[in-house]
Amino acid sequence: MTLALNTLTSNGMILTADSRQTYRNSAGMVRIGSDSTTKIFKVTDMVGVAIAGKAFVPDPNGKLKNVGYFIGSSEEMARQKKSWVESGSGSFPSE
């Protein structure tokens, strides 16, 4: 079970979550996988994401990846797009 909290203050937003990752083994017993899992990700200066639930999903090639892999890919794409637009090169190629 994940606990994520969000609050807004006069200085900004606070987003926090626990760091325990659990799973069910083949016998159906709940086990602790990690006590240091990252569940909070900065997407932009104005957007943060807290994740819960299934920790691993398949990438386009079918290989299981941690959800953070996909969020990190989105962050890199946003940086590339910003750099491209600021350089005066027009629309980003994927648009």
C-alpha positions in Angstrom: 0.0 0.0 0.0 1.4 3.4 -1.0 0.8 6.6 1.0 1.2 9.8 -1.0 0.4 13.3 0.3 0.2 16.6 -1.3 -0.4 20.0 0.2 -0.2 23.6 -1.0 1.5 26.3 1.1 2.1 30.0 0.6 5.7 29.0 -0.5 4.6 26.3 -3.0 3.5 22.7 -3.2 4.7 19.8 -1.1 4.5 16.3 -2.6 5.7 13.3 -0.5 5.3 9.5 -0.4 6.5 6.5 1.5 9.3 4.4 -0.1 8.3 0.8 0.6 7.7 -1.5 -2.4 5.9 -4.8 -1.8 5.0 -7.8 -4.0 3.2 -11.1 -3.8 5.3 -14.2 -4.2 4.2 -17.4 -6.0 2.5 -18.6 -2.8 0.5 -15.4 -2.6 2.3 -14.0 0.4 3.0 -10.3 0.6 6.8 -9.6 0.8 8.9 -6.5 1.1 10.8 -5.8 -2.1 12.5 -2.6 -1.1 12.4 0.2 1.6 14.0 2.7 -0.7 11.8 2.9 -3.8 11.4 6.2 -5.5 7.7 7.1 -5.9 8.0 10.9 -6.4 9.2 12.3 -9.7 9.7 15.9 -10.9 8.3 16.3 -14.4 8.7 20.1 -14.8 9.2 23.0 -12.4 5.4 23.1 -12.0 4.5 19.4 -12.2 5.3 16.4 -9.9 4.1 12.8 -10.0 3.5 10.3 -7.2 3.1 6.7 -8.3 1.4 3.8 -6.7 0.4 0.3 -7.9 2.1 -1.8 -10.5 5.8 -0.9 -10.4 7.0 -2.5 -13.6 5.3 -2.2 -17.0 6.6 -3.4 -20.4 8.3 -0.9 -22.7 7.6 -0.9 -26.5 9.9 -3.9 -26.9 8.2 -5.9 -24.2 11.0 -5.6 -21.6 9.8 -4.8 -18.1 10.8 -1.4 -16.9 10.3 0.5 -13.6 7.7 3.2 -14.0 10.5 5.8 -13.3 12.1 4.8 -16.6 9.1 6.2 -18.5 8.9 9.4 -16.4 12.6 10.0 -16.9 12.1 9.5 -20.7 9.3 12.2 -20.6 11.6 14.6 -18.7 14.3 14.2 -21.3 11.8 14.7 -24.1 10.6 17.9 -22.5 14.2 19.2 -22.2 14.9 18.4 -25.8 11.7 20.1 -26.9 12.5 23.3 -24.9 16.0 23.4 -26.3 14.8 22.9 -29.8 12.2 25.7 -29.5 14.5 28.1 -27.8 17.1 27.6 -30.6 14.6 29.0 -33.1 14.4 25.8 -35.1 10.6 25.9 -35.3 8.3 23.1 -34.3 9.6 20.0 -32.5 10.1 17.2 -35.0 7.5 14.9 -33.4 4.7 17.5 -33.8 
